[in-house]
Amino acid sequence: GYAALAVVSHHSDVYERHFYPASYVMQEGGVISWGFHGYLELYLMPARTLADGIGAYMSLTGVPRVPPKYAFGFMASRWGSHDGNYIEDVVTRFRNDSFPIDSIALGAEWFTKESDANLPASGEAGYREFSFSNRTFPDPAKQLSAYEKDLHVRVGGVRKPRLANAAFISMAQQKRWLLPGGTPGGFPLDPDESYAFHRALNFSIPETRKWYARQLQGLIADGVDFWLNDEGETDYFTYHWWNIAERDALESNQTAPFKRFYSMNRAFTPGLARIGGTTWTSNIFSTWKDLRRTPGMMLNWGLAGAPYVGCDIGGFGGEAAPELLVRWMQLGAFMPTMRVHSESNATPRWPWNFGEDRASAMRSALELRYRLAPYHYSLAHAMYTDRKLWMRPLVMEFPEDRVASVLTTQWMDGSIMVAPVLRPDSRRQVYLPNATWHYFNSSRTVPGPAHLGGKAELNDIPAFVRRGTIIVLAPIVQSTDELPGGPLEVQIYTGRDCSFELVEDDGESVAYESGSVRATTFRWYESAGTLSWRARGSFNGADKKAFKELMVTVFDAQRTQPVHMNVTKLLDGGSLMLPKAAHPAQDGTSTSDAGPRRVLRRSSLFDNRVAPAVAWAAAWGGRRTGFACERKRLSAPRIVCDTLRAAVWRAPWHSPLIAYDSLDSRGARAR
């Protein structure tokens, strides 16, 4: 088959409005008919699978940039923050009540006290649109610095693609920087319901972008971290060129390596993600119907070229029922962007506003979100380097499964299949394709294909992992700034060989684009029952920001309880062996009855070119024992055991690893 991208050629004066150069009509039977004017450029990309097609599409439009690490946490947003005290109280309440959070996005109240939507075409004299409101930010640099340094919260502000200040409008008119017409209104958007006429900037003009970027520089210098770009449907290309102007403003305030540009946008055009622009699915309502539609919208937008998708969790319009908000938060934990939002006359979607039980369930969802942070961050890097779509519809994973191929209420979050509760009666509706599935974070398995029902408890988030999968999780932290926060948990769902690459970087700059990353590849060898890992590369700040330890949790279908292995130094490589036997501990978990586990670390004893393998020695029994390794330049190490039986494997590593306490010319001894 083929992936296809059609581009309408529009040869016109730069000052003419480019409004929806193509249109479509949904016909009977689900057939979509496209229409356009002028020439059409059609890009056909041979693709055997949907994944191949997406990879080719990313190659054509540009690979998605990796957002800053705080974007992988939780964002709180609403219209109508009363004043600076209200903003500070909300952020402090999140911290004091242990609801993890990384950022807040503010409505127009951060720079003005009234909306400009109904102003005339001439604007309003003295309207402030490129400065802070004294009501919300009387001392912006000090306040924003305190939010980031003391509370570990980044602040973003909404922007509109138009002018409201009368003097600015007059200047832009003289320079022919304004688009004709207004901003489409209504839901769905309708040009016949437009407003804010003749005030929208034409960002496709380079001089417009340069001027606009200069207006933003002071705001960025004071500490605004990102932008929420709203109502940019004034022209087909507005969001693209608007983001270019914002990115230029950020880069002009810095020296290399540049801080990553990050924005959220109400719509997108192909290629926006390569700039650093992400999206949210526009205004939705506080209904179970809109909750149920959210996964499908996220997946379709991802396939269309916007892989970093968020939504207004809880719905923008209307009051959110407590359980509706809980289920939406649980869904959001597995979305690329997790953000609550609401209109000013609705109850803010802060967890403590919805009762203690619901708040507790939402806290659990947030904690899961942060535990998934290193997993999600690594998948984002894989999307950047390998063009692998992170959130995928089931049809990409199971193209021959007729049930899975049309499901839009479940999806693959990397290797985790998510099937959230989307009904007011809390009934689960889960389909498991043909495989053996673990319940996420459990040894319990279910063979597929199968349909699962039943009522879900308030804290339940149905998610499943196939046998032969590695998932990495962080400890519970309150912000991504606290990472690593302790040992990395490496979960192994046994059944077959598998691997996962953990990618770490400074989380802030674009240095990752030139290779400043630490990548640790974990490999599970099923027949040997061993986990090996090897790290390569580094980045500025790795001593504080990279994981230093790991703990391994093994989920085996043959055991009723997981096996938890002791915390181990991560270093730049090593191996662990699954104990041969395990028994339940008093707390219901499973522990090993084996002797000390051998952690094999990289040693300068062996040269990569002459020692392609390393031997394993394992002690079984309950007593303290040891083993000795004799070094040989042209063969793998020979294991000599003194008082116990030994089991030896050759681990297919690219570089040899060994642990030792002392070293002399005869070899090394590890205890």
Summary of the structure (lengths in Angstrom):
residues: 671
radius of gyration: 27.4
end to end distance: 57.8
largest distance: 91.5
contacts: 2225
relative contact order: 0.08
helix: 26%
strand: 27%
